[in-house]
Amino acid sequence: MKTQTLKSIHKAAAILAFLLITSFLSSTIIADVLATPAQIAQVKHTILLFIPGLIAAMMVTGKSAKILYPGAMTGVFKIKQRRMKLAAINGTLILLPAAIVLAKWSALDQFDELYWAVQILEIIAGTTNLTMIGLNIRDGIRLGHNAKKAL
């Protein structure tokens, strides 16, 4: 595969992941504040349907970065890699289980203190991932811009 094609795939996957997380967070917060319990349950169900797409986008982003920059383990590249590892851990240990549990509880109309505690944890963890991916996108743009200046 051509390098430019792989770079385009990498960028698209990163942006898709960022947009999916943004939509998960915004729809969750809007539903929690304005929606009925049935609408909250629908939002939670819909998020579950799109999680495989987010996981795929994150995997493509990570794999394409390793192919594009195999020896780049210092400086900004190392920081970006560390952020992605933290985002993956956060997603695996907090966000995915929370999404499953919240979808189940909301479908059962179980909006008790535990539901809202997990919901708050999910919003914090999701915002953390959104921030890390946003910083990685910013740093990627800067790296690309600096590479063009060097030419």
Secondary structure, DSSP 8 states (H G I E B T S, - for coil): --HHHHHHHHHHHHHHHHHHHHHHHHHHHHHHHH--HHHHHHHHHHHHHHHHHHHHHHHHHHHHHHHH-TT--SHHHHHHHHHHHHHHHHIIIIIHHHHHHHHHHHHTT--SHHHHHHHHHHHHHHHHHHHHHHHHHHHHHHHHHHHHHH-
